[in-house]
């Protein structure tokens, strides 16, 4: 690779970066990007597999081929200029090259075993030595690989953070703001008007300058509760919900047990909100509230035609199997959380199983695999996407873009229970969704922070 000024860096990308974000090699601005040959081999192996990530591998390979298709072998090794391949301040201006790590002499290899991770680290170490004093950075989502690279003498190792919207999960929008003391003590002037049975207050934006659409506002008095309906540079339009009225809402016989559940239930039952995102620990009521609200709107209010329930697990992402049974029957074990919640909603019925079967038919509840959501167009339905913390932003985009006219999507997940190898709370698609949609008038996000499952579950969540 041709020498450049010392202030630009050389980024060596691991395979998992291109699986997480297929166009990642275009995200490093003025710096150079190197992909070792071993990474291309891994992508080649994955693209033909039956795993869900095979699609991302194919996209990445095509994207790199588009950049390199006219390059000679010499240019490919020296680096192809990326200028003109993007727009805005983040457009790349560095060079992109493939490094042949197979022909490295044994004397230049720190790791002699032929494992893929070791070959990629060897390549990064070789580039560090060859291009000194320029900074060479290995970018990988594999924590163990980062430790191995550091231990082997690589000075700079990073996670891929270009797609992170927040630096720490504690900065994630909670969906509501709690004012200390009384809210009205902070308001100097207000104009109120009625819209039907609703009261809307217009207040000075300075009272809460960081507000966004559909953010709930509550205070310590346990009297005031409102939601931001509209805003200008100078004013906030807030709909007065009333604390007691929020707490007295119900859906399919379920009443909120705390104000967080009250706010979530309001968003779930609001026909003007197309996307509801619920985050929170195990046992805070996400799945139960979603199902109760869905049954209320489909069976009682007849606002939607059906309920589609789906979730992501590593096993489902690869295949739901070839054993006998319908898609619903194969998905049932993975969606036990939904059937558990359904059982709770009908626990006082004489024949619980009979009630569940009747309701599943009446509400047209369908269990679907995430794999088979791609390519569909879902009309006039409620889609419940459970355990969505394990999905990437691109996987969530695939599901959201399936939602047609009259469809409401409910996403729920616990960011403390991520099973994916390549996701963390700050890079999860669920986190991405909360931050990207917080200024969209058709969405609301709520963080449910109280465990209401049992005192045992609450103690475990706090102390284990």
VENUR-V626066 format. One record per helix or strand of 3 or more residues. SS is the DSSP state (H for helix, E for strand). FROM is the first residue (numbers start at 1). TO is the last residue. Records with the same first field share a line. If there is no record, write none. Layout:
SS=FROM-TO, FROM-TO
This chain:
E=10-13, 32-36, 95-99, 136-139, 156-158, 176-179, 190-195, 198-204, 216-219, 225-231, 235-240, 275-280, 306-311, 365-369, 381-386, 408-413, 443-448
H=15-20, 24-26, 37-47, 54-68, 73-78, 106-108, 116-130, 143-151, 169-171, 183-186, 205-208, 243-247, 259-269, 286-300, 314-318, 327-345, 352-362, 370-372, 388-390, 393-400, 429-436, 455-463
